[in-house]
């Protein structure tokens, strides 16, 4: 080894542990962008991301902005690349299409700048066109999970006071199943079915009229903490909550997060994650459009075609959630897994046990793991290369870590109740020690005006206030509670440990135990139930596990039949109790469900039934079934 190579090797090892280069890469850029943002607010007074997109479109009109791998009907994996048709749109194309669609929305549907508009669409270019057309008009889009149906869907529409609902072919089934309920409970709501093909024919027609709304009609008095988007998240109270995605958060996502993940003009980011999630929309589309790169959109995630789509779109980056990585790692050999060309994968939830396997098998150089909550005011990131900080969701050098210690903290939990933050004799919290799990808190800069940092949930003051904890380190301060336990190592890197409370995560979705319990209790043969999350080896997150107490006269077999039929009809697949056990449900002295008693149920366990996805019925969980689940033969 030559002297230069030796010095280079020493530097790489030293930098791997100190992260000096990462600090130098992030620090000056953050200062510049913050000053630029302050200038925009003070001089232009326009925090709206629409102007960022418009500027990008005018700067790079001929640059490809969006590609979509549209499945070709009748073709399968055996057809290779030809199973997809790759649609491409330049920035000028997208901008013009958005303006034409804006004309239609205003003149044919009566959409105004004062409206909140519910968007119920699967992944396709029309979703993005509709989203940005609403921003052009000044409306606030509310992104619906297209799996949601029934009373949950009605609630989602009510809580945001949606004036209109737009849906398309891929999302119409839940809407049509709930249409009568919507008409009865929200008679004033205008429901609009968009026929994609006929609408696309109109908005790609260059002779069609366009509408670029005047700036003074686009909510001119908007603050940077006002809603830009509404994205739903499940909580501990049952029904979905509408988290406010502020303009400030959109800016941070576009400029800062994109910079950390090395999203540039030449970047192409492939995502098959649903656009109704903040991961794909706010941390996927916005950073790319802000940088002038290309969004490569997949209709839905598929293990067998994922890397083929990455190759066809020439993606440099891919998005993931932890479950996706595990599915890919656990699969047999798939087409293009070594020849796709992507070098950076970023997302959240990638577990340490498959981290290196994921990188090595698919030829990835970097993992961009991050921690964020939909409603959280901030995120932490780990642009992981080499051997350092594997498994961390936040990792920086000493300088950035020092700055961040002002903004967020891990605090000790009560040793008698790990759901409660510990307070000392003076009534204040204490920071968790190195390697000690603690709840992550994020500082609210103006405690008397918390909405400037944490906007919370639309029309849900109680839940918003429940996420704010005060008098943490000194009297009068305030912090946002993430509801998650993390820990730090001796280098200051942060690692996710577990979720708190009555919410667990499965299939990349937050599941409210209370919401599931409410549905289970609608079964006529069930007296009481408690739902918790159960860890399943070789699977990410926690699967729904229900302990049910049937009525005295009820037959267990009939109860299981009724329960299976009900949860399949009323709950999204990720929220269904996948494991069930009969037992007595006892309440505490103050009439609360003692979740701690039922936490961490043992699987497979005696007397446990599982929801067989192939039959849609609950069956006794035997050793053979359990091995099939662990081996991925029986899919949960």
Backbone torsions as a table, in degrees:
resi	resn	phi	psi	omega
1	UNK	NA	128.0	178.3
2	UNK	-71.9	167.4	-178.2
3	UNK	-62.2	-42.5	-179.2
4	UNK	-62.9	-40.3	179.5
5	UNK	-67.1	-37.3	179.4
6	UNK	-64.7	-46.3	179.1
7	UNK	-61.6	-41.1	179.3
8	UNK	-62.8	-41.2	179.5
9	UNK	-64.8	-42.7	178.9
10	UNK	-63.0	-42.9	-179.6
11	UNK	-63.2	-42.7	-179.5
12	UNK	-61.7	-41.1	179.3
13	UNK	-66.8	-44.4	-180.0
14	UNK	-63.6	-45.2	-178.8
15	UNK	-68.2	-30.1	178.6
16	UNK	-60.8	-34.9	-178.5
17	UNK	-91.2	-31.9	-177.3
18	UNK	-92.7	-22.4	-179.1
19	UNK	57.0	34.6	-179.8
20	UNK	-61.4	-45.8	-177.8
21	UNK	-63.3	-34.1	178.2
22	UNK	-66.7	-41.2	177.2
23	UNK	-62.0	-43.3	-179.5
24	UNK	-67.7	-30.9	179.1
25	UNK	-73.9	-40.1	-174.8
26	UNK	-85.9	-46.6	-170.2
27	UNK	-53.4	-61.2	-178.7
28	UNK	-59.4	-36.7	-179.9
29	UNK	-64.6	-42.3	179.1
30	UNK	-60.7	-45.0	179.5
31	UNK	-59.8	-45.3	-179.4
32	UNK	-62.8	-45.2	-177.5
33	UNK	-68.7	-36.3	177.5
34	UNK	-64.8	-43.5	177.5
35	UNK	-63.1	-41.2	178.1
36	UNK	-62.3	-40.6	-179.5
37	UNK	-67.1	-41.8	177.4
38	UNK	-60.7	-40.2	177.4
39	UNK	-61.1	-44.4	179.2
40	UNK	-59.8	-42.2	-178.4
41	UNK	-70.1	-44.3	-174.2
42	UNK	-78.2	-39.7	-174.3
43	UNK	-93.0	-47.6	-177.7
44	UNK	-92.8	-29.6	-179.4
45	UNK	63.3	30.2	-175.6
46	UNK	-129.1	87.6	179.1
47	UNK	-80.0	-1.1	-173.9
48	UNK	-64.0	127.9	-179.5
49	UNK	-67.5	-17.4	178.3
50	UNK	-53.4	-39.8	-177.4
51	UNK	-70.2	-31.5	175.5
52	UNK	-65.4	-47.3	178.5
53	UNK	-61.7	-43.2	-178.9
54	UNK	-62.9	-40.4	178.3
55	UNK	-64.2	-41.7	178.4
56	UNK	-63.2	-43.1	-179.0
57	UNK	-63.1	-36.0	-179.7
58	UNK	-78.6	-28.0	180.0
59	UNK	-78.7	-35.1	-176.7
60	UNK	-129.9	60.9	-173.6
61	UNK	-61.4	-31.3	-176.0
62	UNK	-96.1	-0.4	178.8
63	UNK	-76.9	139.6	177.7
64	UNK	-67.7	122.4	-179.4
65	UNK	-97.0	-34.6	-170.7
66	UNK	-147.3	131.5	169.6
67	UNK	-125.0	154.2	-178.7
68	UNK	-140.9	125.4	177.8
69	UNK	-87.8	90.2	-177.5
70	UNK	-82.7	122.9	178.4
71	UNK	-62.0	135.8	177.6
72	UNK	-87.2	122.0	-177.9
73	UNK	-54.9	135.4	176.0
74	UNK	87.3	-8.6	-179.5
75	UNK	-102.6	151.3	-174.8
76	UNK	-126.8	-175.2	178.8
77	UNK	-57.8	-32.3	-179.3
78	UNK	-62.4	-20.7	-179.8
79	UNK	-84.0	-1.7	176.3
80	UNK	64.2	-138.1	-176.4
81	UNK	-60.3	-29.9	-174.6
82	UNK	-73.1	-2.8	177.0
83	UNK	-73.8	-10.9	178.8
84	UNK	-124.4	146.6	168.4
85	UNK	-110.4	122.4	-176.0
86	UNK	-91.6	110.7	175.3
87	UNK	-85.9	142.3	179.4
88	UNK	-132.4	140.6	178.9
89	UNK	-134.6	128.7	175.1
90	UNK	-77.1	170.5	177.0
91	UNK	-61.7	-37.0	177.3
92	UNK	-65.5	-40.1	177.1
93	UNK	-59.2	-50.4	-177.3
94	UNK	-61.7	-44.5	-178.7
95	UNK	-61.0	-47.2	-179.3
96	UNK	-66.0	-41.5	178.4
97	UNK	-61.0	-42.6	179.2
98	UNK	-61.7	-41.5	179.8
99	UNK	-67.8	-38.0	177.6
100	UNK	-67.5	-40.9	178.0
101	UNK	-66.1	-35.2	177.1
102	UNK	-60.5	-41.1	178.4
103	UNK	-60.3	-43.6	-179.9
104	UNK	-65.7	-44.9	-177.7
105	UNK	-62.2	-41.2	-178.1
106	UNK	-74.5	-45.7	-171.5
107	UNK	-88.1	-25.0	-179.1
108	UNK	-105.8	-27.8	-178.2
109	UNK	-111.4	-11.2	177.2
110	UNK	73.6	26.0	178.6
111	UNK	-69.2	137.2	179.6
112	UNK	-126.4	170.6	-179.5
113	UNK	-68.8	-16.9	-178.6
114	UNK	-88.7	-2.5	-171.8
115	UNK	-91.2	148.5	163.0
116	UNK	-102.0	124.5	-173.9
117	UNK	-115.3	124.3	178.4
118	UNK	-81.8	128.4	-179.8
119	UNK	-113.5	114.9	-178.3
120	UNK	-119.0	85.5	-174.0
121	UNK	-136.2	149.9	170.9
122	UNK	-83.7	173.2	-179.3
123	UNK	-66.1	117.2	175.7
124	UNK	-169.6	160.0	-179.2
125	UNK	-54.7	-33.7	-178.7
126	UNK	-57.3	-34.4	178.1
127	UNK	-57.7	-50.6	-177.6
128	UNK	-67.8	-39.0	178.0
129	UNK	-61.8	-43.5	-179.8
130	UNK	-65.7	-43.8	178.9
131	UNK	-55.4	-51.8	-175.7
132	UNK	-76.6	-25.2	172.9
133	UNK	-65.3	-40.4	177.2
134	UNK	-65.0	-37.7	176.4
135	UNK	-66.7	-37.8	176.7
136	UNK	-60.4	-42.1	-179.6
137	UNK	-71.3	-32.5	-177.0
138	UNK	108.9	3.0	179.0
139	UNK	-74.7	163.6	175.9
140	UNK	-105.3	113.5	177.5
141	UNK	-75.4	140.4	175.4
142	UNK	-118.7	111.6	-173.0
143	UNK	-86.3	115.5	-179.6
144	UNK	-91.3	142.1	170.2
145	UNK	-71.5	116.8	-172.8
146	UNK	-72.2	-1.2	173.9
147	UNK	-87.4	-17.5	-173.4
148	UNK	-75.6	139.2	-178.9
149	UNK	-144.7	176.7	173.8
150	UNK	61.6	-142.3	-175.2
151	UNK	-62.3	-30.7	177.8
152	UNK	-65.5	-41.8	178.6
153	UNK	-64.7	-43.3	177.9
154	UNK	-59.9	-44.5	178.8
155	UNK	-59.6	-44.7	-179.0
156	UNK	-59.7	-37.4	179.0
157	UNK	-73.3	-38.7	-179.1
158	UNK	-68.0	-45.4	-169.7
159	UNK	-65.7	-24.2	178.7
160	UNK	-100.7	-0.4	-177.7
161	UNK	55.0	49.5	-178.3
162	UNK	-65.1	135.8	177.8
163	UNK	-87.2	-34.1	179.9
164	UNK	-142.3	156.7	176.3
165	UNK	-125.9	126.7	175.6
166	UNK	-112.3	129.2	178.3
167	UNK	-139.5	165.7	-176.2
168	UNK	-135.9	-174.0	-172.4
169	UNK	-55.6	-43.7	-176.0
170	UNK	-70.7	-18.2	-176.7
171	UNK	-117.4	7.7	-170.3
172	UNK	-75.1	-27.4	-174.4
173	UNK	-57.7	-53.5	178.7
174	UNK	-61.7	-34.6	-179.8
175	UNK	-67.1	-46.1	-178.8
176	UNK	-65.9	-35.5	177.6
177	UNK	-65.6	-24.5	-176.3
178	UNK	-107.2	1.3	-170.9
179	UNK	-57.7	-43.0	-178.7
180	UNK	-65.0	-41.7	179.0
181	UNK	-63.4	-41.2	178.8
182	UNK	-63.5	-45.4	-179.0
183	UNK	-62.2	-34.6	-179.4
184	UNK	-74.4	-44.8	-173.7
185	UNK	-89.8	-25.7	178.4
186	UNK	-132.4	67.5	-174.2
187	UNK	-61.7	-23.8	-177.7
188	UNK	-82.0	-10.6	-178.5
189	UNK	-71.1	132.1	177.8
190	UNK	-94.9	117.4	-179.3
191	UNK	-101.7	127.7	-174.0
192	UNK	-126.8	120.1	174.7
193	UNK	-89.3	128.0	178.9
194	UNK	-103.1	114.2	174.5
195	UNK	-79.7	108.0	-169.9
196	UNK	-56.9	-48.1	-174.0
197	UNK	-63.7	-48.6	-178.5
198	UNK	-67.1	-37.2	179.1
199	UNK	-68.7	-41.7	178.9
200	UNK	-62.8	-37.7	177.4
201	UNK	-58.4	-36.4	-179.0
202	UNK	-74.9	-42.9	-171.6
203	UNK	-85.6	-8.9	171.8
204	UNK	-95.8	-4.3	177.6
205	UNK	-71.7	113.8	-174.9
206	UNK	-66.4	-16.7	178.9
207	UNK	-89.6	-5.7	-178.4
208	UNK	-71.1	147.8	-179.0
209	UNK	-67.0	148.8	179.8
210	UNK	-120.6	156.4	178.2
211	UNK	-137.4	111.7	171.4
212	UNK	-105.1	107.5	-173.6
213	UNK	-66.9	144.1	-179.9
214	UNK	-64.5	145.0	-177.4
215	UNK	-58.3	-36.0	-176.5
216	UNK	-75.4	-4.9	175.0
217	UNK	-100.3	-9.0	-176.0
218	UNK	-92.9	64.2	-179.9
219	UNK	44.4	67.6	-172.8
220	UNK	-61.8	-24.5	-177.5
221	UNK	-96.8	21.0	-177.0
222	UNK	-67.0	140.2	174.0
223	UNK	-96.5	161.7	-178.3
224	UNK	-72.7	-11.1	176.3
225	UNK	-100.9	6.3	176.7
226	UNK	-78.6	162.6	-176.8
227	UNK	-66.2	130.2	168.9
228	UNK	-100.8	-39.9	178.3
229	UNK	-140.6	158.9	171.8
230	UNK	-122.6	122.7	-178.4
231	UNK	-127.8	133.0	-172.0
232	UNK	-84.6	143.7	175.9
233	UNK	-139.2	144.1	178.0
234	UNK	-81.9	150.8	-179.9
235	UNK	-137.4	-168.1	-175.2
236	UNK	-83.2	-6.5	-175.3
237	UNK	-95.8	-5.3	178.1
238	UNK	122.2	-91.1	-173.2
239	UNK	-74.5	156.0	-179.1
240	UNK	-57.9	146.8	176.0
241	UNK	-109.0	146.5	-178.3
242	UNK	-95.8	100.6	-178.5
243	UNK	-77.1	135.3	-179.7
244	UNK	-85.1	120.1	173.2
245	UNK	-97.8	106.5	-173.8
246	UNK	-78.8	166.7	176.1
247	UNK	-64.6	-33.6	178.0
248	UNK	-62.6	-43.0	179.7
249	UNK	-64.7	-38.1	177.1
250	UNK	-62.2	-38.9	177.2
251	UNK	-65.0	-48.1	-179.7
252	UNK	-59.3	-40.5	179.5
253	UNK	-64.9	-46.0	-176.0
254	UNK	-67.0	-50.1	-172.7
255	UNK	-86.3	-55.8	-171.0
256	UNK	-78.9	-50.2	-179.8
257	UNK	-62.1	-42.6	179.1
258	UNK	-60.7	-38.5	178.9
259	UNK	-65.7	-45.6	-179.6
260	UNK	-59.3	-38.8	-177.8
261	UNK	-88.0	10.1	176.3
262	UNK	58.7	39.1	175.5
263	UNK	-87.1	116.0	-174.2
264	UNK	-129.0	-176.1	-178.0
265	UNK	-58.7	-35.2	-177.8
266	UNK	-87.4	1.1	-176.8
267	UNK	-82.4	146.7	170.3
268	UNK	-126.8	119.9	-176.6
269	UNK	-106.2	116.1	177.6
270	UNK	-92.6	129.4	174.7
271	UNK	-136.7	132.7	170.9
272	UNK	-113.6	9.7	175.8
273	UNK	-73.2	146.9	-177.1
274	UNK	-63.7	135.7	-177.8
275	UNK	-68.7	-15.7	177.7
276	UNK	-75.0	-6.4	175.3
277	UNK	-93.0	148.9	178.5
278	UNK	-66.4	-27.3	-179.6
279	UNK	-58.3	-50.4	-178.4
280	UNK	-77.4	-41.8	-174.3
281	UNK	-77.2	-59.8	-172.5
282	UNK	-80.3	-37.5	-178.2
283	UNK	-101.4	3.7	177.5
284	UNK	-115.7	-68.0	-175.9
285	UNK	-65.5	-48.5	-173.1
286	UNK	-63.8	-46.3	177.1
287	UNK	-59.9	-36.3	-179.3
288	UNK	-68.5	-48.7	179.8
289	UNK	-65.2	-31.9	177.7
290	UNK	-67.8	-31.1	-177.5
291	UNK	-93.0	-13.5	-176.4
292	UNK	84.8	21.8	178.1
293	UNK	-88.2	-160.3	-177.0
294	UNK	-121.4	129.6	171.5
295	UNK	-89.7	121.0	175.1
296	UNK	-105.3	113.0	-171.3
297	UNK	-105.5	129.9	172.9
298	UNK	-102.7	146.3	-177.7
299	UNK	-65.0	-43.4	175.9
300	UNK	-162.2	161.4	-177.9
301	UNK	-73.4	136.7	175.6
302	UNK	-143.3	125.6	179.0
303	UNK	-58.9	-42.7	-171.7
304	UNK	-75.4	-22.4	-176.6
305	UNK	-118.3	1.0	-174.7
306	UNK	-55.6	-54.4	-174.6
307	UNK	-72.9	-26.6	173.8
308	UNK	-63.7	-42.0	178.0
309	UNK	-67.0	-37.2	176.6
310	UNK	-61.5	-43.5	179.9
311	UNK	-65.5	-46.1	-177.3
312	UNK	-62.0	-31.2	-178.9
313	UNK	-93.1	-1.0	180.0
314	UNK	55.1	43.8	-176.3
315	UNK	-71.4	141.4	173.0
316	UNK	-95.3	-27.2	-179.2
317	UNK	-125.5	149.8	170.1
318	UNK	-129.2	145.8	175.9
319	UNK	-97.4	150.1	178.6
320	UNK	-146.5	164.3	156.3
321	UNK	-123.0	161.2	-171.4
322	UNK	-53.0	-39.7	-178.5
323	UNK	-62.0	-38.2	179.9
324	UNK	-61.3	-44.9	-180.0
325	UNK	-61.4	-41.2	-179.3
326	UNK	-66.9	-41.1	177.3
327	UNK	-58.2	-43.7	-178.0
328	UNK	-67.4	-43.3	-179.5
329	UNK	-65.8	-38.0	-176.7
330	UNK	-79.5	-9.7	-177.3
331	UNK	-78.5	161.2	171.0
332	UNK	-72.9	-180.0	179.3
333	UNK	-55.7	136.4	179.6
334	UNK	-127.8	158.8	-178.5
335	UNK	-59.9	137.6	170.5
336	UNK	67.4	16.6	-178.0
337	UNK	-69.0	-17.7	178.7
338	UNK	-111.3	-11.5	-171.8
339	UNK	-115.2	13.5	-173.6
340	UNK	-72.8	-32.7	176.1
341	UNK	97.0	-13.6	179.7
342	UNK	-72.4	144.7	-179.0
343	UNK	-120.5	-18.8	-177.2
344	UNK	-123.0	128.8	172.9
345	UNK	-118.1	128.4	179.1
346	UNK	-133.0	147.0	-178.7
347	UNK	169.5	-155.1	178.9
348	UNK	-142.4	152.0	177.1
349	UNK	95.0	10.9	177.7
350	UNK	-78.1	119.8	-174.8
351	UNK	-84.1	150.1	-178.0
352	UNK	-57.9	-31.1	-174.7
353	UNK	-68.6	-20.0	178.3
354	UNK	-120.1	2.7	-175.6
355	UNK	-55.2	-57.2	-177.8
356	UNK	-68.3	-39.2	177.8
357	UNK	-58.2	-43.0	-179.3
358	UNK	-62.9	-45.8	-179.8
359	UNK	-63.5	-49.0	-172.7
360	UNK	-71.3	-42.6	-176.7
361	UNK	-63.9	-38.7	-173.2
362	UNK	-104.9	14.0	172.3
363	UNK	65.9	34.5	-179.3
364	UNK	-91.6	142.7	-179.2
365	UNK	-95.8	-28.2	-173.2
366	UNK	-136.8	140.1	168.2
367	UNK	-111.6	122.6	177.6
368	UNK	-103.4	78.3	-179.1
369	UNK	-83.0	141.9	176.9
370	UNK	-139.2	161.7	171.2
371	UNK	-119.2	130.3	175.2
372	UNK	-160.9	156.1	170.3
373	UNK	-117.2	149.2	-176.7
374	UNK	-50.8	-43.6	-175.3
375	UNK	-91.6	-5.0	-174.9
376	UNK	-69.1	147.9	-179.5
377	UNK	-79.7	-5.7	-171.7
378	UNK	-155.3	167.2	176.3
379	UNK	-137.3	157.5	171.4
380	UNK	-118.6	150.3	-171.9
381	UNK	-134.1	159.5	175.5
382	UNK	-141.5	102.6	176.1
383	UNK	-86.9	88.6	-165.5
384	UNK	-91.8	119.8	174.5
385	UNK	-127.0	155.1	177.3
386	UNK	69.9	-142.2	-174.1
387	UNK	-107.1	-4.1	-174.6
388	UNK	-91.2	144.0	173.8
389	UNK	63.7	29.9	174.4
390	UNK	-64.7	128.3	179.8
391	UNK	92.1	-9.1	-178.3
392	UNK	-81.5	148.0	175.2
393	UNK	-102.7	-6.7	176.5
394	UNK	-149.8	124.3	-179.1
395	UNK	-155.8	123.0	179.6
396	UNK	-139.0	-178.6	173.0
397	UNK	-83.4	-178.7	-174.8
398	UNK	-64.0	-36.6	-177.6
399	UNK	-64.3	-52.4	-179.7
400	UNK	-64.3	-40.5	177.8
401	UNK	-58.9	-40.1	179.7
402	UNK	-63.6	-41.4	179.2
403	UNK	-66.3	-41.8	-176.4
404	UNK	-70.2	-21.0	178.7
405	UNK	-65.3	-16.8	174.4
406	UNK	-78.8	-25.4	-170.8
407	UNK	-96.8	-41.1	-178.5
408	UNK	-139.0	153.0	-173.8
409	UNK	-141.1	153.9	166.3
410	UNK	-102.4	126.1	-177.5
411	UNK	-113.1	150.5	-179.0
412	UNK	-64.1	148.7	175.7
413	UNK	-102.5	155.4	178.8
414	UNK	-62.3	124.1	-178.5
415	UNK	-62.9	-21.4	179.5
416	UNK	-89.4	-16.6	-177.5
417	UNK	-154.6	100.7	-174.5
418	UNK	-74.1	7.7	173.1
419	UNK	-93.4	-11.7	-173.2
420	UNK	-112.9	136.7	177.3
421	UNK	-70.5	136.1	-179.6
422	UNK	-76.1	139.1	172.3
423	UNK	-127.1	138.1	-177.9
424	UNK	-82.3	-171.1	-176.5
425	UNK	-62.1	-24.5	179.5
426	UNK	-88.4	-1.8	178.4
427	UNK	86.6	10.1	-178.7
428	UNK	-108.7	161.3	179.0
429	UNK	-83.5	166.1	178.0
430	UNK	-131.0	144.4	179.7
431	UNK	-70.2	142.0	178.0
432	UNK	-69.6	149.0	178.1
433	UNK	-77.6	168.8	175.5
434	UNK	-57.6	132.8	-179.6
435	UNK	70.9	3.1	177.7
436	UNK	-96.0	123.4	178.2
437	UNK	-62.2	136.2	177.3
438	UNK	-148.4	157.1	179.2
439	UNK	-75.1	135.7	178.5
440	UNK	-79.8	123.3	175.8
441	UNK	-114.5	142.3	178.3
442	UNK	-119.3	131.5	-172.6
443	UNK	-66.7	136.9	169.6
444	UNK	-96.8	115.5	-169.9
445	UNK	-64.6	-39.0	-179.6
446	UNK	-116.6	89.8	-174.8
447	UNK	-56.6	-30.1	-179.9
448	UNK	-81.5	-10.3	177.3
449	UNK	-137.9	67.5	-171.7
450	UNK	-62.2	-24.4	-177.1
451	UNK	-64.0	-17.0	177.3
452	UNK	-70.1	-23.8	177.3
453	UNK	-107.8	-44.3	-177.2
454	UNK	-125.3	109.5	-175.3
455	UNK	-83.3	-21.4	174.0
456	UNK	74.0	-140.9	-172.2
457	UNK	-118.0	135.0	-177.6
458	UNK	-63.7	130.9	176.5
459	UNK	55.6	34.2	178.7
460	UNK	-144.1	73.2	-176.0
461	UNK	-62.4	-39.5	-177.1
462	UNK	-61.4	-49.2	-179.2
463	UNK	-68.5	-35.1	177.4
464	UNK	-61.6	-47.7	-179.1
465	UNK	-67.3	-28.1	-179.3
466	UNK	-68.8	-17.8	179.9
467	UNK	-91.0	0.0	-180.0
468	UNK	-108.3	126.2	176.2
469	UNK	-114.2	135.0	-174.7
470	UNK	-115.4	166.1	179.3
471	UNK	52.9	52.5	-175.7
472	UNK	-80.4	-59.2	179.8
473	UNK	-112.1	-21.5	174.4
474	UNK	-152.2	158.8	-176.9
475	UNK	-63.9	129.0	176.5
476	UNK	99.6	-13.8	179.6
477	UNK	-79.1	168.5	-178.1
478	UNK	-149.4	144.9	-179.4
479	UNK	-139.0	152.7	172.4
480	UNK	-85.4	131.1	177.1
481	UNK	-90.0	121.0	178.6
482	UNK	-77.6	-26.8	-176.1
483	UNK	77.8	15.9	-179.2
484	UNK	-127.1	144.3	175.7
485	UNK	-93.7	130.6	174.5
486	UNK	-131.4	170.3	174.7
487	UNK	-143.4	160.7	177.8
488	UNK	-117.4	153.6	173.3
489	UNK	-101.3	-173.7	-173.9
490	UNK	-70.5	-13.9	177.1
491	UNK	-93.2	-2.6	-179.0
492	UNK	90.1	1.4	177.6
493	UNK	-72.0	144.7	-175.9
494	UNK	-107.6	142.0	-177.9
495	UNK	-130.1	134.4	177.0
496	UNK	-72.0	138.1	179.9
497	UNK	-111.8	-57.6	-177.2
498	UNK	-170.5	169.3	176.0
499	UNK	-91.8	154.8	175.1
500	UNK	-102.5	166.8	168.4
501	UNK	75.5	-156.1	-171.7
502	UNK	-97.7	16.0	179.2
503	UNK	-112.6	136.3	174.2
504	UNK	-130.5	167.7	-173.9
505	UNK	-118.4	131.8	179.8
506	UNK	-149.5	136.7	179.8
507	UNK	56.1	39.4	179.1
508	UNK	67.6	14.3	-179.0
509	UNK	-122.3	143.7	171.2
510	UNK	-79.8	131.1	-178.0
511	UNK	-115.5	126.7	177.0
512	UNK	-86.5	119.6	178.4
513	UNK	-61.3	-38.5	-179.4
514	UNK	-63.9	-42.0	179.7
515	UNK	-62.2	-43.1	179.5
516	UNK	-66.0	-42.3	178.4
517	UNK	-59.4	-41.3	-180.0
518	UNK	-61.0	-37.8	178.8
519	UNK	-71.9	-42.7	-179.5
520	UNK	-60.4	-39.4	-177.0
521	UNK	-71.1	-8.1	174.9
522	UNK	-76.9	-12.9	176.2
523	UNK	-70.6	130.7	-172.6
524	UNK	-65.5	-23.5	-175.5
525	UNK	-95.2	1.5	-176.5
526	UNK	-107.4	126.8	-178.4
527	UNK	-85.5	-44.9	-176.3
528	UNK	-156.4	158.0	177.8
529	UNK	-156.6	159.6	172.0
530	UNK	-138.0	135.6	-176.7
531	UNK	-117.3	133.6	176.5
532	UNK	-135.5	173.1	175.3
533	UNK	-97.9	135.9	-179.2
534	UNK	-116.1	133.4	177.1
535	UNK	-75.6	133.4	178.0
536	UNK	-119.7	119.9	179.8
537	UNK	-53.3	144.9	179.4
538	UNK	67.9	16.3	177.2
539	UNK	-133.5	145.8	178.0
540	UNK	-82.8	149.6	175.1
541	UNK	74.7	-154.3	-179.0
542	UNK	-132.5	135.0	178.9
543	UNK	-88.2	149.1	178.8
544	UNK	-64.4	129.1	179.8
545	UNK	-128.4	119.5	-177.1
546	UNK	-112.7	127.9	168.6
547	UNK	-97.3	118.8	-175.3
548	UNK	-118.3	139.6	175.1
549	UNK	-110.4	110.1	-177.5
550	UNK	-82.3	160.9	177.6
551	UNK	-67.2	150.8	-173.7
552	UNK	-52.7	-37.4	-175.7
553	UNK	-86.4	-4.4	-173.3
554	UNK	-80.3	142.7	174.6
555	UNK	-88.8	133.5	-175.6
556	UNK	-60.8	-41.1	-179.2
557	UNK	-62.6	-43.1	179.5
558	UNK	-69.0	-35.5	177.5
559	UNK	-61.7	-43.1	179.6
560	UNK	-65.6	-37.4	177.4
561	UNK	-63.4	-46.7	-179.4
562	UNK	-63.2	-43.7	-178.7
563	UNK	-62.9	-46.2	-179.6
564	UNK	-60.6	-46.4	179.9
565	UNK	-60.8	-40.2	-176.3
566	UNK	-71.5	-48.2	-175.5
567	UNK	-69.6	-33.1	177.1
568	UNK	-66.0	-34.1	-178.2
569	UNK	-80.9	-28.2	-170.2
570	UNK	-113.8	-20.4	-176.2
571	UNK	-114.0	142.8	171.8
572	UNK	-59.1	154.1	-173.5
573	UNK	-59.1	-31.6	-179.1
574	UNK	-72.6	-18.7	-176.6
575	UNK	-97.8	-7.8	-176.8
576	UNK	-71.2	140.3	173.9
577	UNK	-64.9	113.5	-177.9
578	UNK	-84.7	-18.1	177.5
579	UNK	-132.2	140.1	-176.5
580	UNK	-135.8	142.7	175.1
581	UNK	-141.7	137.2	177.0
582	UNK	-82.2	139.6	178.7
583	UNK	-177.1	169.4	178.4
584	UNK	-80.0	130.5	178.2
585	UNK	-103.9	110.8	-179.4
586	UNK	-101.9	141.0	178.9
587	UNK	-96.8	160.4	175.5
588	UNK	-76.4	175.8	-178.8
589	UNK	-62.8	-28.6	178.2
590	UNK	-98.7	25.5	170.7
591	UNK	64.2	36.1	176.1
592	UNK	-111.6	153.4	176.8
593	UNK	-71.3	127.4	-178.5
594	UNK	-83.3	74.7	-174.8
595	UNK	-60.0	-31.5	-179.2
596	UNK	-60.0	-31.7	-179.5
597	UNK	-66.6	-34.2	-174.9
598	UNK	-100.1	-1.8	-177.0
599	UNK	-64.1	152.7	177.6
600	UNK	53.4	55.3	178.8
601	UNK	-63.9	148.1	-177.9
602	UNK	-85.3	130.3	175.9
603	UNK	-119.5	140.9	6.0
604	UNK	-73.2	-40.0	176.2
605	UNK	75.4	157.1	-179.1
606	UNK	-82.5	138.5	176.1
607	UNK	73.9	19.9	-179.3
608	UNK	-95.9	138.7	175.2
609	UNK	-112.5	151.2	177.9
610	UNK	-126.0	151.5	-179.8
611	UNK	-85.7	104.8	-179.5
612	UNK	-73.5	113.6	-177.5
613	UNK	-64.1	-26.5	-178.7
614	UNK	-74.2	-34.0	-176.6
615	UNK	-106.7	-17.9	-177.7
616	UNK	70.9	24.6	-178.9
617	UNK	-129.3	157.7	174.7
618	UNK	-85.4	130.4	-179.0
619	UNK	-131.0	153.7	178.1
620	UNK	-59.3	133.3	-177.8
621	UNK	-87.3	101.1	178.9
622	UNK	-96.1	175.1	-178.8
623	UNK	-60.9	-39.9	-179.3
624	UNK	-65.0	-42.9	177.9
625	UNK	-62.0	-42.8	-178.0
626	UNK	-62.7	-41.2	178.9
627	UNK	-66.3	-35.5	176.9
628	UNK	-65.9	-38.2	177.9
629	UNK	-64.7	-46.6	-179.6
630	UNK	-63.9	-34.1	-178.9
631	UNK	-85.0	-2.7	179.2
632	UNK	80.9	4.2	178.6
633	UNK	-72.5	-43.5	174.2
634	UNK	-99.3	114.4	-175.9
635	UNK	-85.3	133.6	174.8
636	UNK	-88.5	NA	NA
